[in-house]
Amino acid sequence: MPPRRSSGHASRTSPRTESARRIGSADLVSIFEPMWFNRRTVSALMGTNRGAALAKILIGTCSWTDKPLIESGAFYPKKSMTAEDRLRFYASNFPIVEVDSSYYALPSVDNSVKWAERTPEDFVIDIKAFRLFTGHWTERSVFPRDLEHELPALQGKKRGYYYGDIPQHIRDSLWMRFESAVVPLAKAGKLGQVLFQFPDYFYPSTKNLDHILEVKDKLRGFRLAVEFRSPAWTDDNHLDETLRFLRANNLTFVAVDIPQGLPSSVSAVTEATTDVGYIRFHGHNAATWKGKHTTSGERFDWYYQQEELEQWAPRIKTLAEGANEIHLLMNTNNYDQGPRNARLLAKVLQGQLSGIEKEEMLVGPAG
């Protein structure tokens, strides 16, 4: 599929390259050097348009707080590190992170303030939307306690709700709380995209398109990204319409790398519908993708092989032609899979850098 260039979108300015430091080739073999590239590097990566202002590539992981990662002892220097020390360490190694805890429960203003304070000036934080907002079943226990008495009574064995089950005034309150929690990141200049991951039973329909527009209206002023888990959105009958809708509404399309060959498999369509390209790597563990599991680590249990990620290099190059910034996030989160896979992806992309000396690669501050 030919690359589609975005037009008419305001670019997100960042002091990232201004605060960058030069490194020597010996530094590149460091296990956890910061994983980003400047525009000149990507120009060399693509081998064309050397003088053009092309995309910055940011590589990171989905979450830095997963219990298996901490207990593995393979990334953080000590298992006993405080929450503050862990985030500071993570941010000294990667330029971007995706907050996934906000999917399971509403984020708090206090946490967002701390995230902003504990990360470098040019750090980018994508944040995942609360699951009720994307049509996922949501347990009663995760709703704010002060709203519990206003929730509808549960019938029979039901323990939770879908979006349509919740009265409008409660939904409005939840939206306002989520927005308030995100504002500190935006004020600090660190908010990237608010990610909306819609489930595999969220099909193309007028009703669901209207819901996406409602989402956009509720979070006006923020950059939103959309990940579809239903393959119908990107099949031959709907792909063009899907991309056209996202472009018209300045919504970022999220490409996915997931197990293929399953009824729920989404094809690896890679398109820029805004000035930001976004790819989430979920691994290829078909055995656990739709099976019963108790943790996300079990579902996304995957160490990538180099050849698997090499297949993505041409797609990332194409994506970089139509965007100003690329977010590449590893959602493989068992043990040290996230950081290790992110480092491997950086290595793969570095291996594609022809025509530029390694000493010319710019990376962010080490701490």
C-alpha positions in Angstrom: 0.0 0.0 0.0 1.5 3.4 -1.0 2.4 5.8 1.8 -0.2 8.4 2.6 1.1 11.8 3.7 -0.7 13.8 6.2 -1.4 17.4 5.5 -3.0 20.2 7.5 -2.1 18.9 10.9 -0.2 21.0 13.4 3.1 19.5 14.3 4.0 18.8 17.9 7.0 20.8 18.8 9.5 19.4 21.3 12.7 20.4 22.9 13.9 16.8 22.6 16.6 17.4 20.1 17.7 20.7 21.8 18.6 18.8 25.0 20.2 15.9 23.2 23.8 14.9 23.7 26.2 13.3 21.3 27.5 9.8 21.9 30.3 7.8 20.6 29.9 4.4 18.8 31.0 2.6 22.0 27.9 4.0 23.8 25.6 2.3 21.3 26.3 -1.1 22.6 25.1 -0.1 26.1 22.3 -2.4 27.1 19.8 0.3 27.9 20.8 3.5 26.0 17.8 5.8 25.3 15.9 4.6 22.3 15.2 7.5 20.0 16.3 8.9 16.7 16.5 12.5 15.4 15.2 13.6 12.0 18.6 13.4 10.4 18.9 9.8 11.5 15.6 8.8 10.1 16.5 10.5 6.8 19.5 8.2 6.6 17.3 5.3 7.7 15.1 5.8 4.8 17.9 6.5 2.4 16.0 9.3 0.6 15.0 12.9 1.2 18.2 13.5 3.2 17.5 17.1 3.7 13.8 16.7 4.6 12.3 17.1 8.1 11.2 13.5 8.7 9.8 11.7 11.6 11.3 11.4 15.1 11.2 7.8 16.2 10.4 7.1 19.8 10.7 3.6 21.2 9.4 2.5 24.6 7.2 0.1 26.5 3.6 -0.1 27.6 4.0 0.4 31.4 7.1 0.4 33.5 5.4 -1.0 36.7 4.4 -4.5 35.8 5.1 -6.9 38.7 6.9 -9.6 36.5 9.3 -6.9 35.2 10.2 -5.7 38.6 10.6 -9.2 40.1 12.6 -10.4 37.1 15.6 -8.3 38.3 16.6 -8.0 34.6 15.9 -4.3 34.0 15.8 -2.3 37.2 19.0 -2.3 39.2 17.2 -3.3 42.4 13.9 -4.9 43.2 13.5 -2.6 46.2 13.5 0.6 44.3 10.8 3.2 45.1 8.2 4.0 42.5 9.9 7.3 41.9 13.3 5.7 41.4 11.9 3.1 39.0 10.3 5.8 36.8 13.4 7.9 36.8 15.5 4.9 35.8 13.0 3.9 33.0 13.0 7.5 31.7 16.8 7.5 31.6 16.7 4.6 29.2 13.6 5.3 27.0 12.1 8.6 25.7 8.5 7.4 25.8 6.1 5.3 27.8 2.5 4.2 27.6 0.5 4.3 30.8 -1.7 1.3 30.8 -2.9 1.3 34.4 -5.4 4.0 33.4 -7.3 1.4 31.4 -8.0 -0.6 34.6 -8.9 2.3 36.8 -9.2 6.0 36.4 -5.9 7.8 36.7 -5.3 10.4 39.4 -4.2 14.0 39.2 -1.6 13.3 41.9 0.0 10.5 39.9 0.1 12.6 36.7 1.8 15.4 38.6 4.4 12.9 39.9 5.0 11.4 36.4 5.6 14.8 35.0 8.0 15.8 37.8 10.0 12.6 37.6 10.7 12.5 33.9 13.0 14.5 31.7 11.7 17.7 30.1 11.4 16.1 26.6 9.9 12.8 27.8 6.6 11.7 26.1 3.8 9.9 27.9 0.9 8.2 26.1 -2.0 7.3 28.3 -4.6 4.6 27.7 -8.2 5.5 28.1 -10.4 4.0 30.9 -11.9 0.8 29.7 -15.5 1.8 30.2 -15.0 4.5 27.6 -14.0 2.0 24.9 -17.0 -0.3 25.5 -15.2 -2.9 27.6 -17.0 -4.6 30.5 -16.0 -2.7 33.7 -16.2 -4.1 37.2 -18.2 -2.2 39.8 -15.3 -2.2 42.2 -13.1 0.0 40.0 -15.6 2.9 39.9 -14.8 5.9 42.3 -16.3 5.1 45.7 -18.2 8.3 45.9 -20.2 7.3 42.8 -21.0 3.8 43.9 -24.3 4.7 45.5 -25.4 6.2 42.2 -24.6 3.2 40.0 -27.5 1.0 38.8 -28.2 -2.1 40.9 -26.6 -5.3 39.5 -29.0 -8.1 38.6 -28.2 -11.8 39.2 -24.5 -12.6 39.0 -23.5 -9.5 37.1 -20.5 -7.8 38.7 -20.0 -4.9 36.3 -21.3 -2.6 33.5 -20.9 -1.6 29.9 -20.9 2.1 28.8 -24.5 2.1 27.9 -25.5 0.8 31.4 -24.2 3.9 33.1 -26.5 7.0 33.5 -25.3 10.0 31.5 -24.5 12.2 34.6 -22.2 9.5 35.9 -20.5 9.1 32.5 -20.0 12.9 32.4 -18.4 12.8 35.8 -16.1 10.0 34.8 -15.0 11.9 31.7 -14.3 15.0 33.7 -12.2 13.1 36.2 -10.2 11.4 33.4 -9.6 14.8 31.7 -8.6 16.4 35.0 -6.1 13.6 35.6 -4.5 14.1 32.1 -4.2 17.9 32.3 -1.0 17.9 34.4 0.8 15.9 31.7 -0.5 18.3 29.0 0.5 21.4 31.0 4.0 19.9 31.4 4.3 19.4 27.6 4.7 15.6 28.1 1.3 14.3 27.0 1.6 12.4 23.7 -1.6 10.6 22.7 -4.6 9.4 24.6 -5.1 5.8 23.4 -8.5 4.3 22.8 -8.3 0.5 22.3 -11.7 -0.7 21.1 -12.5 -4.4 21.6 -13.0 -7.1 19.0 -16.8 -6.8 19.3 -16.7 -3.1 18.4 -17.6 -3.4 14.7 -17.9 -0.7 12.0 -21.3 0.8 12.3 -22.9 4.2 12.5 -23.5 3.8 16.2 -19.8 3.0 16.9 -18.6 5.9 14.6 -20.9 8.2 16.7 -19.3 6.8 19.8 -15.8 7.7 18.5 -17.0 11.2 17.8 -18.4 11.4 21.4 -15.0 10.3 22.6 -13.4 13.1 20.6 -15.9 15.7 21.9 -15.3 14.7 25.5 -11.5 15.2 25.2 -11.4 18.2 23.0 -7.9 19.7 23.0 -6.1 16.4 23.4 -4.5 14.2 20.8 -6.3 10.9 20.5 -5.2 7.6 19.0 -7.5 4.7 18.0 -6.6 1.0 18.1 -9.2 -1.4 16.6 -9.2 -5.0 17.8 -11.9 -6.0 15.3 -10.4 -7.0 11.9 -13.5 -5.6 10.2 -12.2 -2.0 10.4 -9.2 -2.8 8.2 -10.7 -5.4 5.9 -11.0 -4.7 2.1 -14.6 -3.5 2.6 -13.9 -0.9 5.3 -10.2 0.1 5.3 -10.5 3.1 3.1 -13.5 4.4 4.9 -11.9 3.8 8.3 -8.8 5.8 7.3 -10.8 8.5 5.8 -12.9 8.9 8.9 -9.8 9.1 11.2 -8.1 11.6 8.9 -11.2 13.8 8.8 -11.3 13.9 12.6 -7.6 14.2 13.2 -7.5 10.8 15.0 -4.3 8.8 15.0 -4.6 5.3 13.6 -2.7 2.7 15.7 -1.1 -0.1 13.8 -0.7 -3.5 15.6 1.5 -6.5 15.5 -0.5 -9.4 16.8 -0.7 -13.2 16.2 -2.0 -13.9 12.7 -4.2 -16.7 11.4 -6.9 -16.3 14.1 -10.5 -15.1 13.5 -9.8 -12.0 15.5 -6.4 -11.2 13.9 -6.1 -7.6 12.7 -4.0 -7.1 9.6 -0.7 -5.2 9.9 -2.0 -2.0 8.2 0.5 0.8 8.7 -0.8 4.2 7.9 -0.4 7.8 9.2 -3.8 9.5 9.6 -2.3 12.4 11.6 1.2 13.8 12.0 1.9 11.0 14.5 2.5 7.4 13.6 1.7 4.8 16.3 2.5 1.1 16.4 1.9 -1.3 19.3 3.7 -4.6 19.4 1.7 -7.3 21.2 3.8 -10.3 20.3 2.9 -13.5 18.4 1.7 -15.8 21.2 -1.4 -17.3 19.4 -1.9 -19.9 22.2 -2.7 -17.2 24.8 -4.1 -14.5 22.6 -7.8 -15.5 23.1 -7.4 -18.1 25.8 -8.1 -17.8 29.5 -5.3 -16.1 31.4 -5.1 -14.3 34.7 -2.6 -11.5 33.8 -1.8 -9.4 30.7 1.8 -10.8 31.1 0.4 -14.3 30.3 -1.5 -13.0 27.2 1.4 -11.0 25.8 4.1 -13.4 26.7 6.6 -13.0 23.9 10.3 -12.4 23.2 10.7 -11.1 19.7 13.3 -12.6 17.4 15.3 -10.2 15.3 13.8 -11.4 12.0 10.3 -10.7 13.2 11.1 -7.1 13.8 13.1 -6.8 10.6 9.9 -7.3 8.8 8.6 -4.1 10.3 11.5 -1.9 9.3 10.2 -1.1 5.8 6.8 -0.3 7.2 8.3 2.1 9.8 10.3 3.8 7.0 7.1 4.3 5.1 5.2 5.5 8.1 8.0 8.0 8.7 7.4 9.6 5.3 3.9 10.6 6.3 4.4 11.7 10.0 6.4 14.0 12.2 6.8 11.6 15.1 6.6 7.8 15.4 5.6 6.1 18.6 6.8 2.4 18.8 5.5 0.7 22.0 6.2 -2.8 23.2 3.2 -4.4 24.9 5.0 -7.6 25.7 5.1 -7.5 29.5 6.1 -10.7 31.0 9.5 -10.6 32.8 11.8 -8.2 30.9 10.2 -8.7 27.6 9.2 -5.0 27.2 12.6 -3.4 27.6 14.4 -6.3 25.9 12.1 -6.2 22.8 12.3 -2.4 22.6 16.1 -2.6 22.7 16.0 -5.2 19.9 13.8 -3.0 17.8 16.2 -0.1 18.2 19.0 -2.4 17.2 17.1 -3.5 14.1 16.4 0.1 13.1 20.0 1.1 13.8 21.1 -1.7 11.5 19.2 0.0 8.7 21.2 3.3 9.1 23.3 3.6 6.0 25.1 6.8 5.0 25.4 8.3 8.5 28.1 7.9 11.1 27.0 6.4 14.4 28.7 9.3 16.2 26.1 11.6 14.6 23.1 9.9 16.3 21.5 12.1 18.9 20.0 10.7 22.1 18.3 12.3 25.0 19.8 13.0 28.5 20.9 9.9 30.4 19.1 10.9 33.6 
